[in-house]
Amino acid sequence: MTRELQISALLGLGVLLAACIALGYQRDFNMATQWLAQSGLLWALVWQQTWQRRELNRFSPDASLYHDLGLANRLTLLRGWLIAATGGFLFIPFDTSWIGWIPAALYSVAAILDRVDGFVARRTSRTSLLGGELDTVFDALGLFVAPVLAVTYGKVHWSYLFVSVAYYCFVWGLHWRRTHQLPVYPLAPSKLRRTLAGFQMGYVAVVLWPPFDAQITLVAGFGFMVPLLIGFIVDWLVVSGRIDAQSPQVSSMFARISSFSELIVQPALRLITAVSLALIVQNSASLLNIPLLVAGMFILLGAAGRIAALAVLMLLAWRLPEGASSFVTHVALFSTIGVLLLGCGRFSLWQWDDEWVNRQDGA
């Protein structure tokens, strides 16, 4: 396994060098050299994080080491390389040619692999402590690199960078408590926590694509950011002992909140989304009116509502119908994001997409 990691380091660096030469011939070598320096440093960080955790390449702490990385961990390492290559475009002015599409493509593939590597690990019975840790580390790195890039492109408001630093502040806080002999309480597994983190990657991957309008992606960022930051605050209150997640009273409170959301909040979000979409298209002759109304109907009925919500967000970001009220557009954006993040709730016809989002593929 040690030799495999060493080969991967050289292979990753070699591909970066080849890409640098290609970029140099296509545009200019000053830009290409800057890209190589930045992506090379990030690739070194990715590889170092993997190398220092190589002893975790086992199923459990008392199990024996696997003899190689395994396909799943190789995919995770590839995801780290893609994030490093995306980071190479930091502080380089946006290129209006086809080169401007490269960072979006790189990070989009990395976001897809975030789902694929876990699927492969479970299907091949090669889950490992290494894979679990690298998954978290690379998620955090990606949600630092890509949002900074999106901010420089004008696609995301600078405040979204709170998402980028939240994980590192959380980890630092845990370290601080341990070094000061303060208790750190465990976090219970949470489907919502994993869903919120996953959709952040999806959001940033989408906004990096050139066709999507900044006036929509900027506003949408707040809808994705605020729930995640609230989640970090609640998790911190739990790990620091300010909320006793094991107590019956707290468990009952969270259960009541969940029931209220499913029974009232999520169906209300579906209704608000459908009404606001109807108001957006009523004074427009856009060709997008029909798909927007169809998607709104699917959301209202709770039939694959999350897929329909994703379609609505992408359609609005691609081409907002002329004459749409800013207030109504913002209401539509936030309610649609709510459906995407939380699901359709009760009184839904078909929620297979909820099941797909919440399950661990390959389990």
C-alpha positions in Angstrom: 0.0 0.0 0.0 2.9 2.4 0.8 4.3 1.9 -2.8 0.8 2.4 -4.2 0.5 5.8 -2.4 3.9 6.8 -3.6 3.0 5.9 -7.2 -0.3 7.8 -6.9 1.6 11.0 -5.8 3.8 10.9 -8.9 1.0 10.0 -11.2 -1.2 12.9 -9.9 1.7 15.3 -10.2 2.5 14.0 -13.8 -1.1 14.6 -14.9 -1.0 18.1 -13.4 2.2 18.8 -15.3 0.7 17.6 -18.6 -2.4 19.7 -18.1 -0.2 22.7 -17.4 1.6 22.3 -20.7 -1.8 21.9 -22.5 -3.2 25.0 -20.8 0.0 26.9 -21.7 -0.3 26.2 -25.4 -4.1 27.0 -25.3 -3.8 30.3 -23.4 -0.5 31.4 -21.9 2.2 29.8 -19.8 2.0 32.4 -17.0 -1.5 31.4 -16.2 -0.7 27.7 -16.7 2.3 28.0 -14.3 0.2 29.7 -11.6 -2.4 26.9 -12.1 0.2 24.2 -11.7 1.7 25.8 -8.6 -1.6 26.1 -6.8 -3.0 22.8 -7.9 0.3 21.1 -7.0 0.3 22.5 -3.5 -3.3 21.3 -3.0 -2.4 17.9 -4.4 0.5 17.7 -1.9 -1.9 18.5 0.9 -4.4 15.9 -0.3 -1.7 13.2 -0.6 -0.2 14.2 2.8 -3.6 13.9 4.5 -3.9 10.4 3.0 -0.4 9.4 3.8 -0.6 10.3 7.5 -3.8 8.2 7.8 -2.6 5.2 6.0 -2.6 3.1 9.2 -6.4 3.5 9.2 -6.8 1.5 6.0 -8.6 -1.3 7.9 -12.2 -2.2 8.7 -12.0 -1.4 12.4 -9.3 -0.4 14.9 -8.6 -4.0 15.9 -8.7 -5.4 12.3 -5.7 -6.0 10.2 -4.5 -3.6 7.5 -5.8 -4.1 4.0 -2.9 -4.9 1.6 -3.9 -2.2 -0.9 -6.0 1.0 -1.0 -8.9 -0.7 -2.7 -11.1 0.7 -5.4 -13.2 2.9 -3.1 -10.2 4.6 -1.5 -8.7 5.1 -5.0 -11.9 6.9 -6.0 -11.7 9.0 -2.9 -8.1 9.9 -3.6 -9.1 10.8 -7.2 -11.8 13.1 -5.7 -9.1 14.8 -3.8 -7.0 15.2 -7.0 -10.0 16.8 -8.8 -10.5 19.2 -5.9 -6.8 20.1 -6.1 -7.1 20.7 -9.9 -10.2 22.9 -9.3 -8.2 24.9 -6.8 -5.6 25.6 -9.4 -8.0 28.1 -10.9 -8.1 30.2 -7.7 -7.1 33.9 -8.2 -7.0 33.4 -12.0 -9.5 35.7 -13.8 -12.5 33.9 -15.3 -11.9 32.8 -18.9 -14.9 33.3 -21.2 -13.6 30.6 -23.5 -14.1 26.8 -23.0 -11.4 26.9 -20.4 -13.9 28.6 -18.1 -15.9 25.4 -18.1 -13.0 23.3 -16.8 -13.3 24.1 -13.0 -17.0 23.5 -13.1 -16.5 20.1 -14.8 -13.7 19.1 -12.4 -15.6 19.9 -9.2 -18.9 18.4 -10.6 -17.1 15.1 -11.1 -15.7 15.4 -7.6 -19.2 15.9 -6.2 -20.5 12.9 -8.0 -17.6 10.7 -6.7 -18.6 11.7 -3.2 -21.6 9.5 -3.6 -19.9 6.8 -5.7 -16.9 6.0 -3.5 -19.2 5.1 -0.6 -21.3 3.0 -2.9 -18.3 1.1 -4.2 -16.9 0.6 -0.6 -20.1 -1.0 0.6 -20.7 -3.1 -2.5 -17.2 -4.5 -2.5 -17.2 -5.0 1.3 -14.2 -2.7 1.6 -15.4 0.0 4.0 -12.5 1.4 6.0 -11.7 3.9 8.7 -9.4 5.6 6.1 -12.2 6.1 3.6 -14.5 7.5 6.3 -11.9 10.1 7.5 -10.8 11.1 4.0 -14.4 11.5 2.9 -14.8 14.2 5.6 -11.4 15.8 5.0 -12.0 16.1 1.3 -15.6 17.3 1.7 -14.2 20.2 3.9 -11.4 20.9 1.4 -13.8 21.0 -1.5 -16.2 23.3 0.4 -13.3 25.6 1.0 -11.8 25.6 -2.5 -14.9 25.7 -4.6 -16.8 28.5 -2.8 -13.7 30.7 -2.8 -13.6 30.2 -6.6 -17.3 30.9 -6.9 -16.9 34.1 -4.9 -14.1 35.3 -7.2 -16.3 34.5 -10.2 -19.1 36.6 -8.7 -21.5 33.6 -8.5 -21.7 33.4 -4.7 -21.9 36.1 -2.0 -18.8 36.4 0.1 -20.8 35.4 3.3 -21.1 31.9 1.9 -17.4 31.5 2.9 -18.8 30.9 6.5 -19.6 27.5 5.2 -16.0 27.0 4.2 -14.7 27.8 7.6 -17.4 26.3 9.7 -16.0 22.7 9.6 -12.5 23.9 10.5 -13.8 26.0 13.4 -15.8 23.0 14.6 -12.7 20.7 14.5 -10.6 23.4 16.2 -13.2 23.7 18.9 -13.2 20.0 19.5 -9.4 20.1 19.7 -9.5 23.0 22.1 -11.9 21.2 24.4 -9.8 18.1 24.5 -6.6 20.0 25.2 -8.3 21.8 28.1 -9.6 18.5 29.5 -13.2 19.4 28.7 -15.7 16.7 27.8 -16.6 16.1 24.2 -20.0 14.4 23.8 -20.7 12.2 20.8 -23.0 13.2 17.9 -25.7 10.8 17.0 -25.9 9.8 13.3 -28.1 12.2 11.3 -29.6 11.8 7.8 -30.3 15.6 7.7 -26.7 16.5 8.5 -25.4 14.3 5.7 -28.1 15.6 3.3 -27.3 19.3 4.1 -23.6 18.7 3.5 -24.1 16.8 0.3 -26.4 19.5 -1.2 -23.7 22.2 -0.4 -21.4 20.4 -2.8 -24.1 20.1 -5.4 -25.0 23.8 -5.1 -21.4 25.0 -5.5 -20.8 22.6 -8.4 -23.8 23.9 -10.3 -23.1 27.6 -9.7 -19.6 27.2 -11.2 -21.1 26.4 -14.6 -21.0 29.6 -16.8 -24.6 29.4 -18.1 -26.2 30.0 -14.6 -27.1 33.6 -13.8 -25.3 35.2 -10.9 -28.4 37.2 -9.8 -30.1 33.8 -9.0 -27.1 31.9 -7.7 -26.1 34.7 -5.3 -29.6 34.7 -3.6 -29.8 30.9 -3.6 -26.6 30.6 -1.7 -28.3 32.0 1.4 -31.0 29.3 1.2 -28.3 26.6 1.2 -26.0 28.3 3.7 -28.3 29.2 6.6 -29.6 25.6 7.4 -26.1 24.2 7.4 -24.8 26.9 9.7 -27.7 26.3 12.1 -26.8 22.6 12.0 -23.2 23.3 13.0 -24.5 25.5 15.9 -26.8 22.7 17.1 -24.1 20.1 16.7 -21.7 22.3 18.7 -24.2 22.7 21.5 -24.5 18.9 21.6 -20.8 18.0 21.6 -20.1 20.7 24.2 -22.8 19.3 26.5 -25.0 22.4 26.4 -27.7 20.2 24.8 -28.0 16.6 26.2 -29.0 14.7 23.1 -29.4 11.5 25.2 -32.0 13.0 27.5 -35.7 11.9 27.0 -36.8 15.6 27.0 -34.4 16.6 24.2 -35.1 13.5 22.2 -38.8 14.2 22.5 -38.3 17.8 21.5 -36.4 16.9 18.3 -39.0 14.3 17.5 -41.8 16.9 17.8 -39.8 19.3 15.6 -39.4 16.6 13.0 -43.1 15.7 13.1 -44.1 19.4 12.8 -41.8 19.8 9.8 -43.2 16.7 8.0 -46.8 17.5 8.8 -46.9 21.3 8.4 -43.7 23.0 7.2 -42.8 20.7 4.2 -46.3 20.6 2.7 -46.5 24.4 3.2 -43.3 24.8 1.3 -44.7 22.8 -1.6 -47.8 25.0 -1.7 -45.7 28.2 -1.6 -43.4 27.0 -4.3 -46.3 26.1 -6.7 -48.1 29.4 -6.1 -44.9 31.5 -6.5 -44.0 29.7 -9.7 -47.5 30.4 -11.1 -47.0 34.1 -10.3 -43.6 34.1 -12.0 -44.8 32.7 -15.3 -48.2 34.5 -15.5 -46.9 37.6 -17.3 -44.2 35.9 -19.3 -44.1 34.3 -22.7 -40.9 32.3 -22.0 -40.5 28.8 -23.4 -39.6 27.8 -19.8 -43.1 28.5 -18.5 -44.4 25.0 -19.3 -41.5 23.0 -17.7 -41.7 25.4 -14.6 -45.4 24.8 -14.2 -45.0 21.0 -14.7 -42.2 20.9 -12.1 -44.4 23.1 -9.8 -47.2 20.6 -10.1 -45.0 17.7 -9.3 -43.8 19.6 -6.2 -47.3 20.4 -5.1 -48.4 16.8 -5.4 -45.2 15.5 -3.7 -44.4 13.3 -6.7 -40.6 13.1 -6.9 -40.6 16.6 -5.4 -36.9 16.9 -4.8 -36.1 16.1 -8.4 -38.7 18.7 -9.5 -37.2 21.2 -7.0 -33.8 20.7 -8.5 -35.2 21.2 -12.0 -36.9 24.4 -10.9 -33.7 25.9 -9.4 -31.7 25.1 -12.5 -34.3 26.5 -14.9 -34.6 29.7 -12.9 -30.8 30.1 -12.7 -30.5 29.4 -16.4 -33.1 31.8 -17.6 -35.5 33.7 -15.3 -38.8 34.6 -17.1 -38.9 38.3 -18.0 -41.0 40.5 -15.8 -40.8 38.3 -12.7 -41.1 40.1 -9.4 -37.9 40.1 -7.4 -39.9 39.3 -4.2 -41.9 36.5 -5.7 -38.7 35.1 -7.3 -36.9 35.1 -3.9 -39.9 33.4 -2.3 -39.9 30.8 -5.0 -36.1 30.2 -4.6 -36.2 29.8 -0.8 -39.3 27.6 -0.7 -37.9 25.4 -3.5 -34.6 25.1 -1.7 -36.5 24.1 1.4 -38.3 21.3 -0.5 -34.9 20.2 -1.9 -33.2 20.1 1.5 -36.1 18.7 3.6 -38.2 16.7 1.2 -41.9 16.8 0.6 -43.2 15.6 3.9 -46.7 14.3 4.5 -49.5 14.1 1.9 -47.1 13.2 -0.9 -47.8 10.9 -3.8 -44.4 9.5 -4.5 -41.2 10.0 -2.5 -38.7 7.7 -4.1 -36.2 10.6 -4.4 -36.4 11.1 -0.6 -35.5 7.5 -0.1 -32.6 7.8 -2.5 -31.2 10.9 -0.8 -31.5 9.5 2.7 -30.2 6.0 2.0 -26.5 4.9 1.8 -26.1 3.4 -1.7 -24.8 -0.1 -1.6 -25.8 -0.7 1.9 
